């Protein structure tokens, strides 16, 4: 096996080597390989979100709110002369107070900034210390199980691309984690900790070529790899050899998923292709509806429906039965079963519920930040939750009936269907790019822009303590009753 360092352009860091939390926090990331032709433009170029103080409260602490002020009494208080003791003016002032209904103006201000607390009744505690007006946050439930707050293992991932629209992490049923770093795909064995690599010098000389996504087949050691030139390659991880190349896309492939023997790929152009790996003419069907890059793809557990999320802020649900089995020509489908446009930003996180049919979770980008739960049988949005950060991944836990969401630089576990917050998992110093679940459903792996890969034991099953069985006395066993 070739030296793994040689493919990272002089970087002295060992890919996927274990590192401590102190080193991960203090380390400066390698320089990003940035090329304008590989970057995905936002839907609204030049748009900058205006940050306001006390967002969501309806007021600003530095700007007075005229709806809460009385301009007449304010003008009177501003213009009055405190040193004036003329009885005539005092009488006029008193009459104005009575006519305005503010005879007792203790504490009245000329500029009112925010809503006052409710007036407390006689004998009650002063409400000013108890009353607040702020945006509600998801309630945190009292978890009955222990969830480790820190990652169990940290692996170094130099030169991982900090691109929200790519899918650069996958944990296969074979027990291997695939992580593309620059132009090479590295495989980490979860049992032994051994690191292997694909590609090697296969693409030597192609300096502009970048791995943009990876996806393991459900059963076996075959890995689908998407590239920046629009092609999809199929690799045998056991022999570290490339099996075939499937071309057709005109732009980079940012998302992949398997449906038995079919590889589905989503490109920057918005096109989605089905590739049948068993036949020579691999391109069998196309789903054409997205107007911008497809950054999220997942088939339902039964393989009947495909969920696709795009940079056009759209979540599409496709029916596989609408495509007839025809190997002679490519079948095109331009009308999805449902086209859901509730999200206000790119939809990258799409995840089907493993225990309930027709239940789908999706997450939006920076301008949306919401998790939405959908009934794909009707197309209705069942629940919506603001995560306050860009959502990059959503996973379901079949063991505890929970949802884990990566938003910003942390992950949050929610109890379903209450959507109460169980705990927050913090550790990444950069935004989380992708998350994936181990084959047994116990561990979550997260890849961040801080160039680290972290493993979290957040879904381990509860250990049930067996109740001690009551021993039967020996004299009873030997008695005549048992005979």
N, C-alpha and C positions, 0 to 999 in steps of 0.2 A: 504493500500500500504506500502511495506517495505521501510525502510530508504534508500534513494538513495546513501548515503555515504558509506554504509556497503559493497557495491560491488566494491569499488575502493581501497581496501586494505589500509585503514587507511588514505587516502587522505582527508584533512579537507575542500576541496573546493567543493562547491555545483554544480553539473553538470548542465549546461545550465542556470546558473543564470546570470542576467545582471551585467556587470562590466564596469567601466569607462575606457577610453582610457589610462589614466595615470597608472592605475593598470595593464592593459593588457601589457603595454610597459615595466614595471619594474618587472613583475613577472617572477620567474624562473620556467620553465616547470617541471612537475613531471618526475621522472626517467622512461625512456622508457622500456617497457617490451620487451626485445630483446632476441630472440632465433634463433640460426643459421638455424634451420630447417624450420623456417617460412620466412627467408629472401630470396628474389629472386636474384640469381646471375646475373650479367650483361652479355651481349653477349660477351664482350671482357674482361675477368678477368685480373687484373693486369695492364690494360691500363690506362695510365695517360696522360691527355691532356696537351701538352706543351703550356704554356702561353708565348706569345711573345709581345714585346712592339709594339705599333702602328700596331696592327693586321689588316691585310687587306689593308695596305697602300703600301706594297711592299718594305719597307726599315725599318731599325732599327736605332734609334737615336744614339746608341753607336757603331755601326759597320759601317765602311766605305763601300760605294758602288763603286766597281771598274768600273762598267759600266758607271759611271758618271764622272770618273776621266781621266786625260791625264797623264800617267806615265812618259812620257819623260819630259814634262814641270815641273812636280812635282819633278823629280829627279834633274833637273837643279836648281830649286829654293831651294832645300834642300842642295845641295852641294856648292852653290855659296858663296863667301866671300863678305859680305856687306862692309867690310872695305877696300876692294881692289879697288884702283883707277887707275889701269893700263889701259891705252887706248886700248891696244891690247885685253885685256879680255873684255872690254866694247864692242868693235867692234864684237868680237866673240859671245858675249851674244846677241847683237842686231841681228846678222845674224840668230842665232838659233831661236829667237823669230819670225822673219819674215818667216823662213822656216816652223815653226810649226803653223803659222797662229795665233799666240797669241801675237802680238806686244804690244797690250794694255792689260796687265795682272793685272790691278787694281782689287783687290778683289779676285784674283785667290788663291785657297787653295790647299795645298798638299793632304789633305784628304777631299774628298767630301762626305757628309753624306746623302744628299737627293737632289731631283730635285729642281733646282733653279726656281724662279718665272719667268714668261715671261718678256722679255725686253719691257719696256714701250716706246711708241712712243713719239716724241717730243710734248710737250703741254699737255700730259695726266698725270693723277695722278700716283704717284709711285706705281707700282703693287705689291711691296714686302709686303705692308701692307694689300693688298686685296686678295692675292693669298693663298689658302690653298689646301692641297691634303689629303682628309680623306674619309672614307667609308660613303656613303650617308645613311641617316636614313629616315624612312617613313615620308612623309610630314604630317604636322598637319593641318587639315582643320579648317576653321573658323566655329565652331558649332553655329547653330542658336537657340539652346535650352540650358537650364541650366541643367548641370549634377553635382550633389553634389560630391565634391572631397573627402569627408569623409564618413565613414560608419554611417548608421542611428542607429544601435544597435550593441552591442558587447556582446556575451554570452561566458561564461567560458566552456571549453571543456577539462578537465583534462584527461590524459592518452589516448588521441587519438593517434593512431599508425602513426608514421612518416614513411610511406611506400608508395612510388610513385605508385606502381602497384595495390594498393587496391582502391576500390570505397566506401568511408565511409560517403557519404552524399546523401540524396535524399529528394525532396520536392514533396509530393503527391498532387493529385487533391482534396484530402480530407482536405487540409490545414495543415497537420502535417509534420514537418521536422523530419526525422529519422537520428540519429547519433549514431554509435557504439562507445562506450568508453570501451576499454578493453573487458570484457566478457559480457557486458550488452548493450542493445539497448535502447536509450532514445528518447522519442517523445516529441517535443516541439510544442505547439499549437500557430500558428502565430496570431490568433485573441485574445486569452485570456492570452497568456504567460504561461499557465500551463504546467508542465512537468510531464510526466508519463514514465514508464519503462516497457520493456518486459523482458522475461527470468526469472528474479527473482532467485529462487533457483532450476530451472529446470535442470540446468547443474552443480549443486553443486557437488564438488569433482573432476570435470574435470578441473584441474588448467591449463593444457596446451591448452585448447580450447579457440580460439579467434574468434570473429566475423570479417569477412574479407570484406563483402560487403552487401549492402541493396538496395532494389528496390520496390517501390510501384506499385500495379496494376493500370491500367489506370482509372478505375472506381471502387470505393469501398474502404474498410478499410483493405484490405489484403496486408501484407508485406512479400516479399521473402527475406530470410536472408541466406547468404552464410557463411560457417564456415571453419575453418582451417583443419578440419578432412575430407573435401571433400563432406560433405552433404549439402543439401539445405532444409531449413525449411520454412514452410508457417505458418504465424501467423495472427490471427484476432486481430486487434488493438482495436476494440470496446470492446471485452471481455477479452483482454490480455491473450488469450489462443493459444497454438500451435495446428494447424489444422492437419498437417501431416509432415512427414520427407521423403525426396526424396534423396536416396543415389545412388552412381554409380561412382563418381569421385574418383581417387586414390590419389589426392593431393588437396590442398586448392582451394577454389572457390573465385576468385578475382573480377569477374564481372558478372552482371545479367541484364536481360531486359525482358519485357513482350511483347507478341504479342497475345492480347485477352486472351484466356485461357491457353496459352503456356508460360512457364517460360524457358528462354534460359540462360544457365550458362556456363561460361568459366573458365577453371581450369589452374593450374600451369603447368600441363602436356602438355598443348596445345590443349586439346580436348574441343569441344563445344557440349553440350547436349541440346536437346529439351525435356521438361517435360510437359506432358499434365496433368494438375491438376484435370481433371474430371474423370480420369480412374485410376484403380489400378496399371496397368503396365504403369507408368508415362513416362518412357524413350522410346520415340518414334523415335527419329532421332539423328544422330551424324554428326558433321562437323569436319573432320579430315584433317588438312593441316598445322596448325602452329606447329613449332618445339619447341617453348618455351612458356612461360606463356601468356595467353590471358588476357590483362589488359584493353581492351576497347570493349564494345558491344553496338550496338543500331540497332533496327529495323527501317526501313523507315516508314514515317507516314501512308502509305497505307498498310503496313505489308507484302509487296512482296519481299523486299530485306533486308538482314542482313549485316551490316558492322562490321567487327571484326579486332581489332588491337592487335598485340602481341609484346613480347619482342624480337622476331626474326626480328624486323624492317620491318614487312610486314603488309600491309592493304589488307584484303580479302573482296570481295563482293560476297555474296551467294544469289542464287535465290531460294526462297521458293517453287516455282512451281516444282523444280527438285526433291522434296521429295514427293513421292506418299503417300496418306493417307492409312496407313496400321498399324492397332493396334496390329497385331499378332506378328510382328517381328520388330526389330530396323533397320531403314534405314540408311545406311552410305553414306555420300557424301564426297569424297576426292578431288574433283576438283571444286574450286570456279569459279564463273563467271569471275572475274578478280582477279589477285594477283598482287598488286601494291607494288613495292620495291624501290620507290624513297626516302623514309625516311632513315636516317642513324642511327637512334636510335629507341628505343621502341615507339610504337604508342599506346598511351593511350587515347588521346582526339579524339573522333569520334562523329560527329554531323550532322544530316540531315537537310537540309533547309526546313522549314515548308511551304514556299509559292511557291517554285519552285521544280518541280519533277526532279529526277536524279541529284541533286546537293548535294555534300557531302563535309564537311570540316574535316580535320584531322590535328593532331599536334604531333610532334616528341619530343623525350627526349633530354638529355643534349648534346649529340654529333650531334644533328640535328637542334633543336630549330626552325624549320620552321612550318608555317601554310600552308597547301596545299588545294586548292579547286579543286574538281574532278567532271568530268562529268561521272557518273556511267553508262550512256547509251553507251559511247564509251570507257571508261577507260582512258581518257586523263586528264592530269593535266592542269587546266585552269589558275591557279594563284599560286604563291609561295611567301611567305614573311618571312624574318628572324626576329624572335622576340628577339633574343639575349639572350634567357634564356630557360630553360626546360618548355615545354608546358604540363600542366596537365589537362586543360579543355577548351572546346569551346562551346559557346551557340549562338543561333541566336535570334534576336529580330524581331518578326513579326510586331511590332508597328512602329519601326523607320527604318526597313530594315538595321540593323547593326549586327556586330559580336562582341562578347566580348570574350577575350582570357585571361586565367590565365597563366602567365609565370613568373617563379621565385617567388618573394614575392609581385607581383603587378598584377593588371588586366588592360587590355587596350581595349578600344572600337574603332572599325574600321567601317567606312562607307562602305557599300557594294553597288555596285561592285568596287568602286574606290580604296578601301582598304587604304584610308587616315585615319590617326590617329585622333580620336576625342578627347580623353582625357585618362589620366592614373589615376587609382584608387589605392592609396597607403595607407598602414596602418598596414598590417601584418609585423611582425618582423622575421618570418620564412617563408619558401616556402609554397605556396598554394597547398594543396593536392587535393581538389575537389571543384567544383562549381555546383550550381543547380539553376533553375529558378522557381519563384513562379507560381502558376496556372494561374494567370491573366497576367503574363509576365511583371510585373512592377518592381519586386525586384529580386536581385541576392544574393544568400547566398554562402559564401565561408568559407571553413574550412582549417586552416593552421597548420603548424608544431609548431607554437607558442602557440598551444592549445587554440585557440580562434575561435569562429564562428561569422562571421560578416555579417550584412545585409546591402545591398547597394540599394538605390532607384535611379537606373540609367536609367530605361526605362519607367518612368512614362509618360503617354501621354500628349501632349501639350494642355494647356488650351486655347481653342479658345474663344476669347472675342466676344460676340454677338454684332453686330452693332445695335445701337438704331434705332428703326423704326420711320419713320416720322409720326407725328400725323396729322390727318386731322382736320382742324379747324371746330368748331361746326357750324359756319354759313354756311359752304359748305354742311355739312350733312343735314341741314334743308332747303337748297335751293331747288328751282324747278328743278335744274339739276339732283339731285339725285332721284327726283320723276319721 
